Each structure stands twice: as structure tokens, then as C-alpha cells.
Amino acid sequence: MYKAIVLACLINSPDQCWEFVDTRGPYQTIQQCTARSYEMANAIREIHKGDMEPQQFKCEPLVGMKL
């Protein structure tokens, strides 16, 4: 099981970044988690309308069912 995390930073101040953690998961496969990460990145762009840009994502493996 994996949980999706996306790192996004302000465009005009790239040292100010936030981690966005998925609230839908966890996901059975790394492929599902990756797809969700891209979906989250697109939503971040849309919601923040050019002020924030996703920089990285990771699919963090879960131990048991711990989120």
C-alpha cells in the first residue's frame, strides 16, 4: 500500500513549499499512487491559479495500514 504526497512551491518565492498529502488513498500499486499524484498536481495548479507549482511527488510505502 502507498500514500501519495506532492511537494508544491510558490512561484514568486520558491523557498516556500508545502507538502500535500492525499486524502483518498492508500493505493494498492505504485502505478495507482503515481496516477493520483499527477491528478493532485493538476488540481494544485488549478486551485492556486499560477501562484504555486508542483515540484516533486512521492509514493510512500505504508507499513501495515498506518497512514
Secondary structure, 3 states (H helix, E strand, C coil): CEEEEEEEEECCCCCCEEEEECCCCCECCHHHHHHHHHHHHHHHHHHHCCCEEEEEEEEEECCCCCC
